[in-house]
Amino acid sequence: MSDLLDFDNDGEIVEPNTLVTILLPIAAIGATLLVRKIMDKGYEKVTGHEPPKASDPDQRTGRILLYAVATAAAVAVVNVAFDRMAAPKRVHSS
């Protein structure tokens, strides 16, 4: 159970900031939407075509999967960054 808790030098539990706990998930959702929009615009700029959609029968499956993986990876990077910001900071004892 102690693996899930962070303690300061006095052995007190370090509580996450409530405002951070509320605002970071909202910011992460906004950042995720922004990343998807940037990926879509970048795809259009590079290829001259709209990004592939899974519901489009004229798109090749490989192209759809490649774009989906690239988008998912970019979103995952953003989510990890926000999770790291939200995590309580560890206090190192001297």
BADO-446294 format. One line per field, with one value per residue (C-alpha): residue number from 1; residue in one letter; x, y, z. Coordinates in steps of 0.001 Angstrom, whole numbers, always signed. Last residue first. Layout:
<recs>
resi = NUM, ...
resn = A, ...
u = X, ...
v = Y, ...
w = Z, ...
</recs>
This chain:
<recs>
resi = 94, 93, 92, 91, 90, 89, 88, 87, 86, 85, 84, 83, 82, 81, 80, 79, 78, 77, 76, 75, 74, 73, 72, 71, 70, 69, 68, 67, 66, 65, 64, 63, 62, 61, 60, 59, 58, 57, 56, 55, 54, 53, 52, 51, 50, 49, 48, 47, 46, 45, 44, 43, 42, 41, 40, 39, 38, 37, 36, 35, 34, 33, 32, 31, 30, 29, 28, 27, 26, 25, 24, 23, 22, 21, 20, 19, 18, 17, 16, 15, 14, 13, 12, 11, 10, 9, 8, 7, 6, 5, 4, 3, 2, 1
resn = S, S, H, V, R, K, P, A, A, M, R, D, F, A, V, N, V, V, A, V, A, A, A, T, A, V, A, Y, L, L, I, R, G, T, R, Q, D, P, D, S, A, K, P, P, E, H, G, T, V, K, E, Y, G, K, D, M, I, K, R, V, L, L, T, A, G, I, A, A, I, P, L, L, I, T, V, L, T, N, P, E, V, I, E, G, D, N, D, F, D, L, L, D, S, M
u = +19225, +15694, +14201, +10670, +8660, +6425, +2781, +1765, -258, +2670, +3708, +151, +113, +3329, +2110, -1115, +788, +3040, -4, -1708, +1310, +1420, -2321, -2012, +873, -944, -4188, -2288, -556, -3802, -5713, -2888, -2680, -6452, -6470, -9036, -11972, -14249, -14087, -15326, -11801, -10941, -7788, -6504, -7614, -5330, -2469, -14, +2206, -240, -3234, -1275, -46, -3584, -4863, -1931, -2406, -6127, -5366, -2778, -5275, -7939, -5419, -4312, -7901, -8402, -5116, -6151, -9359, -7378, -4909, -7550, -9176, -6148, -4141, -6788, -6820, -3023, -1795, -1420, +2030, +1638, +3674, +6819, +8715, +10850, +7736, +5753, +4229, +1548, +782, +3871, +2892, +0
v = +13732, +12470, +12871, +14285, +12827, +15199, +14194, +13166, +15722, +16962, +13391, +12512, +15575, +14528, +10941, +12164, +14315, +11415, +9139, +11624, +11571, +7767, +7489, +9831, +7836, +4539, +5820, +7219, +3890, +1975, +4108, +3889, +119, -268, +1521, +4303, +4066, +2477, +5615, +4710, +4224, +7804, +8761, +12311, +14759, +14955, +17265, +14779, +16985, +19826, +17534, +15276, +18291, +19651, +16302, +15872, +19443, +18792, +15538, +17299, +20068, +17552, +15816, +19159, +20017, +16647, +17081, +20583, +19154, +16357, +18957, +21294, +19141, +17441, +20644, +22560, +19858, +19958, +16401, +15244, +14381, +11883, +12803, +10790, +13871, +13957, +13961, +10863, +9703, +7027, +4287, +2204, +2397, +0
w = +2656, +2170, -1277, -1412, -4229, -6142, -6296, -9811, -11782, -13878, -14668, -15704, -17978, -19707, -20007, -21624, -24130, -25127, -25426, -27770, -30099, -30018, -30715, -33702, -35176, -34583, -36160, -39169, -39735, -39276, -41775, -44324, -43916, -44299, -47639, -47885, -50323, -47710, -45535, -42022, -40701, -41612, -43468, -42955, -45658, -48658, -49740, -48277, -46112, -45415, -44910, -42554, -40605, -40293, -38983, -36573, -35286, -34748, -32907, -30751, -29910, -28893, -26634, -25189, -24318, -22644, -20769, -19635, -18165, -16494, -15144, -13717, -11041, -9479, -9871, -7925, -5247, -4773, -4263, -654, +691, +3528, +6590, +7369, +8507, +5342, +3117, +2172, -1117, -1202, -3735, -2972, +715, +0
</recs>
